[in-house]
Amino acid sequence: MSRAAEETNRRMLRARDAMDRDYARPLDVPALARIAHVSEAHFARTFRATFGETPHRYLQRRRVERAMFLLRETDRSVTDICFDVGFGSPGTFSRTFRDIVGRSPRAYRKEAVAASVPTCFTMAWTRPSG
């Protein structure tokens, strides 16, 4: 792998790590491109080529993964969880959750049973496929 490709990968990983860490904050392509120290167009194109999905979709999936955990493990309202994971409206949250998981947040909560297995297994088993 060339030095330039390694540097590009490092920059994309830096932005993805920021999304993993700060998923609940408002993050958009301009902010992520600044983190990666590249132009917005280059960032969006390179992120998709590197990780197989757009930055926006990756961030949505991370938020939904966190919401899935909160729906399984807490009794907080769906609306509270929606805002806590970074969505701006319950409607967008429900639509995105259904697109990624295949059912509504309320249906997911009803069907999800917190099993007595290690969290890492539960997370791997329940991770949305994208």
N, C-alpha and C positions, 0 to 999 in steps of 0.2 A: 504494500500500500504506500502510495506516495505521501510525502510530507504535507502537501496541500489537502489531500483527502483526509488525513488524520486530523488536521486542523479544522476542517469543515465538520467532521464528525464530533469533535470536541465542542464546537460551537453549538451544534444541534443538541447535544446532550446537556449542555449548560441550560439551554432554553427549556428542554423537556424536564429537567430537574426542578426548574423554577415552577413549572406547571404542577408537578407532583407535590411540591412543597406548599405553594400558594394557590391551590386550586380554587379556594373560596373567594379570592380577590378578583376584581375585574381585570382580566388579562386579555389583551387583544394583540393582533399581529404586529402593530407598530411597537408596542411595549416588548414583546418577545423578540422582535428583530433587534431592538436596542440591546437586549441582554446577550444576544448572539453576535452582536457587532457586525451585522450585515444589513443590506437593504430589505425592505418589506417583501418585495417581489421575490428576491433571491431566497429569503427565509421560507416563505410559503412553499415555493417550488422544491427547495432542498429538504425541508422537513418531511414533505410528503414522499419524496424519493427515498429518504433515509428510513422512515418509520412506517410507511405504507398507508398513512391517513393524514388528513389535513390537521393543522394545529388546533383548529376549532373543534373538530371531532374528537381529537385526543383529549382535550380539556373537558369536553362534555362527558366522555367515557369515564375519566377520572372522578368527576363529580358524581356521576351515577354510581360508580363503585363505592364511593364513600356513603352515599345515600342508602345503598343496599345494606351496608353494615349497620347504619343507624336505624333503619327500619327493622332489621332482625333483632338488634340488641337493645333497643330502647323503646319506650312507650311515648316518645315525643310525637307531636302532631306532624303530619305530612307537610303542612305549610311551614312549620318551624324548620324542618329538615331541608326543605326546598331552599330557604333563604340562607341557612347555615352552610350549605355546600356551594353556594355561589350563584344560584339561579335568580333571575330578577322577577319572575312571576310563577305562580303555581301552574298556570296553563302550559307555559314553556317547559317547566320541569316535568309535568305529567306526560306531555307529548314526547319529549326526549327520552324519558325513562321507558316509555312503552316501545319506542323505536329500537332502543338498545337491548332491553331485557325481554320484551315480548309480552308484557302485561303491565297493568297500571301499578303505581306504587302501593295503593291499598290492597290490590289483589296479591301482589308480591308479599306484603306483610302478612296477609292471612295464610298464605301457603308456606312461608318460610318458618322453619322450626329450628331453633337454635339447638344444634346437636352437641353432645358432649365429646367433640373431637377438637384437636388443636386448631387454633384460628387460621394457621397457614393452610391447612387442608380445606377448611370452609371457604377461605378466600379464593383459593385456586379452583375449587369446584363450582363456586357461584360467580366467578368472573365472567362478565359479558364478553361474547366473542367478537364484538365490534360491529 
